[in-house]
Every structure is written in C-alpha cells, then in structure tokens.
C-alpha cells in the first residue's frame, strides 16, 4: 500500500481484464466442480457465520460431498459473546438442522481479533503491514485447516448483490408496482459517469481523521470507482474480481495460508464462478440479492434463509480495549501528520465504534511505537 492507501484504509482502482466471452457451464456446475476439488482434501473447513453466503456455500459443499461420496465439510464458526450484534445462532441452527450437520467447530472470540492483538501482532512483525488488515479471524480458521482447505463465502455480497442496472430491472419487471424511489434510482443509473461521480461525492463516506485535502482526494478516488461500474449486470459482476482491493487481499491471504500448509479459497470470488454468474445474469440481471440467490440456489436451503433482511455487524467485535489502551498512550509516532490529524485519529480509536478503515494506520502506529515488540 502507498501512504494514501494506508491513510485512507482502502485500495482503489481496477486491474482490467476482459470478461470471458464463452462460458461452458452454469454457475451451479462451476461451483460443484470447484467444491469437488477441495472436498478431496482433509480437512475441508467452511467458514460459516449463518449469513446467506456462508450458508449457501456450506449447503452446496454438503450436497456435492453426499452425491460424490466424499467426506462432509466441517463448518467453523466464530462466536463473539461480548458483541451481541454478531449473534446469528438462530440462523446457524436453522441451516445446520436443515442440512443434518452435527460436526462443527466453534471458536470463541474475546479480544484476540483486535488489529494489534495476539494473532495479528506476530504477522505484523514478520511481514509489516498486510492487506487486508483484519486478517486475524481468517488466520485463526486457517490454523485449523492445516494440510487442507478453508472455503469462505467472501465476495458473495458483490457477485450476488445489487448492480447498477438493478433498479431499472426492478422497475421494468414490477410493471408500475414499485415506489417512486426505485424510479429515482433507475434514473440515476442511466446518468452519465460525470453525474454519477458527482452524486457519489455528495453522498460520500467521510474519513474525519484525514486532513481535508487528503479526504477530498480519496473521496474522488472512491467516486471514480463507483462511476466506473458498467450498466451491463454481468460486466458489473465481473468488475468485482478486478478491483485492486479484492485482488491484493486474495493474494495476501493465500500466501499467508501457505505458511500453514493450508489452501484458502474464496469460492464466490473465483474468476470461473464469477464469469458463470455474469453470463447467467446477462444485461438485465435479477431484481435484487434475494432474487439472485433464489434463482441460483433455491434447492439448497429454506426460502427464509434467502429472504432474511437482517445481517450481523462485526465492528464492535474488532476494536477492543487493546486498541483503546494503545491510543491513550500513543504519542503520534508512525503516521504522516501531513496526511492525518493525529488527535482526530486518537479520538476515533477511543470512540465506541472506531472506523474500520483506520486499522492499517493503527497497525502502522503500533509498529513504529513498539518496534514490533509487545
């Protein structure tokens, strides 16, 4: 990461690559083939939170294993007793009961996943800053997957979620039975890139710990990324795999996994799977995330799982007293004061809900202050 990426906590831009023009198999066939390869390794763990993506991935893996006579995958779940917003126990039970899965691993998390906690600290000492900075949960699951594979549903939000054209598709298919807001979103989707970029700037995510010129420059980069999305639903889905933040994160975690003799697989971010979903979506795509997942995976899980409207929130489970203790004693070392306001940054770390994009700055400041010790 360059200094601006560290300060803003994000990697902007795309590494362009053409979307495959010919796709031989549908999404389910591609996913089955991908899972079949990894189910032959032992252990084969599935990161399972109970959310829609991890539930579909676990259900698909169980389905393939039973059809092919392979060992069943083992779901591994992180439980945060001190963070009630992360609780998805009821959804987990619904999915596991439906699949008839009894073997399961549950890891209890207290403050171990803090960005400068006992799991991430040794990685920072060995490698310096890594992207993504919140690697502790994945590293902990990878440690259990030594000699085998950890499958995750990372990327599902982007591949199966809303596209630029979605409000237009929804308005057309609803035949007038939608709210005026949908038509407003549809009109915005058809606007030229300059108009969409300006709208994204007005509604931008703000980083209050940055000096104003830096905050504005990074907001422009964010807006340019949003304005680059194609109107074609399939192309928009494919663009996800070419985002630099996605590519760098996947490369990093796969390399870290190799230290543990484990393989890390983001099933829904694999290019062949995304290409198959993009081909199935075509120009118009589906009317939303629920419609997409039901169209592709309706036979795997109860309808209620696809139609749920709640989602776990993990912000409060990441920054803990470890961060606050460091912030209280921090003297400003390790950050570029021409880019960052150290006092605003400290106030952010001491707040009830620190901004997730400050993780890399926290780790940079910790390394500079402690020299990698502690």
N, C-alpha and C positions, 0 to 999 in steps of 0.2 A: 504494500500500500504506500502511496505517496503521502506527504504531510497533510494535504487537504482531505484525502480519503480517511486518514486516521482522525483528523479533527471532526469531520462530519459523520463518521461512523458508517460510511456507505461506499460502495464501489459502483460508479455509474458507467454507462456505456454498453456497447454490444460488440461481440466478435462475430461479424457477419459470416454466415454460411448458408448456401441455398437449401431450401426445404426439398427433400427427395420428391421427385416428380412421380415416381411409381412406388406404390406400397403394395406388397403382395398379400398381406394378411390384415385382418381386422384387429382392433385393439385387444380383444379378449384372446385371440390366438397368439398375438405377440407377447402379451403378459403371461400366458400359460407357458410358452416356450422359455421365457426369461426365468420364471419361477422354477421350472423343471430343472434347469441347470444348477440352481443354487440349492434346491432341496436335496440333491445328492450329496452335499457336503454336510458334515456334522461337527458342531451343532449348527442348525439353521434357526436363528432367532428373528422374531418380528417385533420391532418397536411398536408397542400397542398402547395407545392412550385412551381409546374408546371413541375418538373422533371419527368422522366419516372416512377420511383417507386411510388411517391405520386399520380401521375395521374392514374396509373393502380389501385391503392388501392381505390381512390375515385370512379372511374368508376365501379369497382366491387361492392363497397358498395351501390352505387346508383342502380345498376342492381338488387341486391338482395332485396333492400328496395321496389322497384317498383313491383317486382314479388310477394313478400310476403305481400304487403300492409302495410309496416312498414313506420314510419317517415323517411324522407330523411336525410342522414347525412349532416352536415354543414361543408364545408371546412373552415379552418382557415389558413390565410397566413400572413407571416411576411414580411414587406416591409422596405427596408433599403435605404432611399433617398440619403444618403451620400456615399453609396457604389455601384456604377454603375455596378460592376462585378456580383452583385447578382440579377440583374434585369431579371426576366423571365415573365414579364407581357404579352408579346405576346403569349407565350406558355400557360399561365394560361387562357387567353381569349379563345384560340382555344379549350382547353379541356372543359371549362365551357359551352361554346356555344354548343359544340357537345353533352354534357350531358343535356343541358337545365336546368342548375342550376343557380338560381338567388340569393338565400340567401347565404350570405358569410360574414365572419368576416375577416377584415384586421387590423393587429396590426402594427403600425408604430414604427420603432426602430431607435433610435438615438445612445446614448451611454449606454443605460440601460443594454446591454448584456455583457459589459466588465467583465472579470473574477473576478474583485474586485468591480463591480458596485453595484447599489442599490438592485438588485434582488438576486444576489449570496451572497452578504455580510451577510444578516441575516441567510442564510442557513449555511454558514461557522461558524458563531457564535454559532449556535445550535449544529452542527454536527462535526465541524472540516472539514478536507479535505474529499471530496467525489469523487468517480469515477463514471461517467466522470466529469471532472472539468467544462466543458462548458454546465452546466445544465440550465442556465438562459432561453434560448428560450423555452425549454420544460416546465419548471416550469410556465412560463407565459401562455402558452396554457393550461396547466393543471388547472390553476386557473379558466379558463373559463369553464372547463369541470366538475366542482364540482357537485357531485351527479350522474355523468355519466361516459363517456369513452372518452379517446383520443386515436385514432388509428393513427399509424405512419407507414411509409414505410421503416423505418430503417432496414438495413440488406439486402435490395434488391441488392445492388452492389455485395455483396459477394455471395448470393444464386444464382442470375441470371447471374453473371458476368463470366469472363474468369476463366478457370480451368487449372490445369497443363497439361491436355491432349488436351486442345482446339487447339493448333497449329497442333497437329498430326491429329485430326479430320478434321480440315480445309484443310490440305494438301491432305488427302485421298479423301475427298468429292469434292475438286476442280479439281481433275484429271489433275494436272500439271498447272492449271491456277492460280498460286499464285507466289508471289515474292520470291526471294532466302531467304529473311529474315524469312519468315514463316518456311522454311525448317531448318534454323539455330535454331529457337525457338523450333521446333519439336525435333531436335537432343538434345538440352539442356534438354528438358522434360524427355527424356529417360536416361539421365546420372545418375550414382549412386548418392546417397544422399551426399556423401563427395564432389563430384564435384559440385553439385548444391549449397551446402553450401558455398564452396569457391567462386563460382561465385557471390552469394548474398553478401558475404563480400566485394568483389571488388567493387560492384556497390551499396554499402550500403548508407542508409540515414545517414548523419553525423550530430552530435549534437555538435556544436562548443562551447557551454557553459560548457562542461564537461571536467574534467581532462582526459588526454589521456588514461590512463589505464582503466578508467571507461567507456569512449566512446568505446573502443575496446571490453570490456566485454559485453556491451549492444548490440553492433553490432553482436557479436557472438550469443547472445540470439535471436536477430531478424532473423539471418541467419538460426538458428536451427528451428525456427518456419516455415520458408519458405520451408526448406528442408523436413519437415515432411509431406507436402501435398501429398496425395495419387494420383496415376495415374488414378484411377477409378474416373470418373467425379462425380458420385453420392456420393461416400465416401468423396471426396474433399468438396462437398457442405455441407455434414453433419458435417465435421470438423469445419466449421464456428461456429456452435451452441455450440461447446465445447471449444472454445477459452476462456481463463480466462478473457480477457478484455471484451468480449461480455457478459459473464455470470455475472460478477460483475456489469457491467453497467446496465444491465436489472434489476437485483435485486435491485440496489440502487434506480433507478428511480421509480420502482413500490412501494418501501417503501415510498419514498417522496410523491408520488401521494396519498398514503393512508392518509397523513396528511391533504389533501384537500378533502377527501371523493371522490376521483376520481380513475378510473382504467386506467392504462397505458398499451397499447398493441402494441407491435412491430409485426404486422401481419406476415411479411415475415421472422421473426426470431423465430416464434412459432415452437417447435420441430415437431408437426404433419404435418405442412405445409412443412417444410424443408425435412422431411422424404418422403413426397409425391413427391416433386420436384426431390429428389435424386433417387427415384425409376423410375420416368419418364426419367431421364437423362441416367440411366444405366451406362455402362462402358464408352461409347464414348461421351456422352453429345451432345451439339449443337456446331455450328461453331463460336459462339460468343454471346455477350449480346443481340444484336438485334434479332438474330435468336431465342434465347431462349424466349424472351418476345413475339415475334410474334407467336411462336408455342403455347404458353400457353394462350395468352390474345388477339389474333388478332381480336376477335369480339367486344372488348370493346372500342377501340379508333381508330382514323385515323392512317393510316400507317406512316404518317410523324412524329407522336409522338414517335413511336418505333425507327425510323431510324435517329432521330436527333443526331448530333455529338457534340453539344455544352453542356456545363454544367456550372452552376453558381459557383462562387468562393466566399466563405464567410470569408476568412482570414482577409480581411481589415475591416470587419464589427464587429469583435470581440474585438481586442485590440484597445482601443481608447485613448483619452487624459488622461483619468483616470489612465491608466497604465503608460503612459509616465510621468505624474506628480509624481506618486509614485516612479518611477525609478530614477528620478532626485534627489529626497531627500533620497533615500534609503541608509542606512549605512552598508548593508551586513548582517543584522540580519535574522535569520531563515533558513539559508541554511548551509549545511555542506561543508566547504571550502576544505575538503579533496576529495570531490566528484565533486564539482562545482567551476568554476572560477567566483567569484562574478562580476568582471569587465566585463568579456565577457557576462555574463548574463544580466547585466545592459545595455550593448551596444545592445544586442538583443531586449530588451524591448523598447529601444529608436529608433529602426530602423523602416523603413516604413512598413515592413512585419515581425513582430516577429514570431518565430517558435511556432506553436500550442502546441507542447509537453512541453513548458515551463510554461503552465498555472498552473499546480499543484505547481511548485516552486514559482510562483508569489503569489498564494494564501497562501502558507506556510509562505513566507516572509511578506506578509501583516498581517497575524495573529500574527506573532512574533513581528512585529513593532508596531502594533496598539493595541495589546491585544484584538482584535475582536471589537474595537471601530472604529468610523469614517465611 
